[in-house]
Amino acid sequence: MNRKFLIFPLLAILLLGGFSLLINQTFGNEESAQISAQKEKGKEAIKIEGEPAIVKALKNDFLFQYSLFKKASLEGSSLVYADGRYKIYFTVNPTFQREIEKEFSRFKVKYGAYVALEPETGRVLAAVSSLEHPDLTLKRSYPTASTFKIITSAAALELGIAKPDTALTCGGVGDSCSPSVWLNSRLQIKRSFSQSFATSANPFFGNLGRLIGEENLLKYAKLFGFNDTSYNFPWGVLREPLDDYELALMAAGLGDTTASPFHEALISQTVVNGGVMMKPLLVDRVIDLKSGKVYTFKPEPLRRVISPQTAAEIERMMVLTVKIGTVSDKRHFRRLKRKFPELVIGGKSGTLTERSYPEGRCEWFTGFFSYGGKKVAFSSVAVNNWLYYISGYEIGAVAAESFAKLMKKEKGGVKCASSVR
């Protein structure tokens, strides 16, 4: 065969193959470029859709939320902080907040605090400190005093060690502060659980703590948040008891345990919310002024602490505290019953000498009130010396009255700023 006829087909095949390879490379490169471009767009989309650093920081840091809340100003019916790029809207009800601030001023509360939470969401409705000391809601060194009896009650009920009608025979009078007296006194008194809670009888709870045991009592204290370090929240602090004597003191609320008003309100929120502790929230939403995007802060449960049945039993004992217990004879609680008989209020009082600044009588009342279909968990505290205008317990009653008045105005057609949820 003529070699010329063989060379031309071979050249054609080689040229065609090279052309095909060139085409494939060209279009392959274009396709790769398109894929790379799509990936980069995807990354940009993720960046756009992701939360800004300030939102992430707020969601993980309660003290950061609080620091910006203290700089907020009233805008319409909300408290708002703006930095030029973002607007942060807070959960606090401005009208309710303002009314309690007025009461603090009226009663010259020199060293005290009040915190209110929405039980089912953990949203902060009010956070008020004395004008001279603006951050007392965060102070963690207040002695818990007898409010710790809520923890002891929860442990005993959950473990089946006691029921509300359980009775124990204990030595000494109700406000005795000595475990040796509770065990050895000739004065032996039979006391029921629910009545001892209402009257804050130390001998009953000291003996109950010994039945519960150190391991179980510490377990429930930690479930309620003591010695927690998460979320940069002002959790309470406890020192573990060294022996049975200190265990009895702790169970009665006389141990080395301290808490902040925010944490005390959260303890009551857990009880009133059927035993589920919610993540406390001060921020409602953040608006990116550049993009217009809104980032909402949704309610988030932290954990189940106690069963719904235990929570309901403690709530009923809290009501007894106001009906027949330690605050039943206090002037502002009597006034509250008279003016708003349909309002339900309950809680746990606690009194102990403040060991850090300022020295004086530390008085707690932590609990809840319910009016007009709305329920609020709260804590109130004041440190008073021999001269004072209102007790720490009664701050809770005065705030509940303020709430009821606001609700009445709303029902009467007068719109209150940022209606209490």
Buried (B, 14 or more C-beta within 10 A) or exposed (E): EEEEEEEEEEEEEEEEEEEEEEEEEEEEEEEEEEEEEEEEEEEEEEEEEEBBEBBEEBBEBBEBBBEBBEEBEBEEEBBBBBEEEBBBBBBBBBBBBBBBBEBBEEBEBBBBBBBBBBBBBBBBBBBBBBEEBEBBBBBBBBBBBBBBBBBBBBBBBBBEBBEBEBEBEBBBEBEBBBBEBBBEBEEEBEBBBBBBBBBBBBBBBBBBBBBBBBEBBBBBBBBBBBBBEEBBBBBBBBEBBEEBBBBBBBBBBBBBBBBBBBBBBBBBBBBBBBBBBBBBBBBBBBBBEEEEBEBEBEEEEBEBBBBEEBBBBBBEBBBBBBEEBBBBEBEBBEBBBEEBEEBBBBBBBBBBEBEEEEEBBBBBBBBBBBBBEBBBBBBBBBBBEEEBEBBBBBBBBBBBBBBBBBBEEBEEEEEBBBBBE
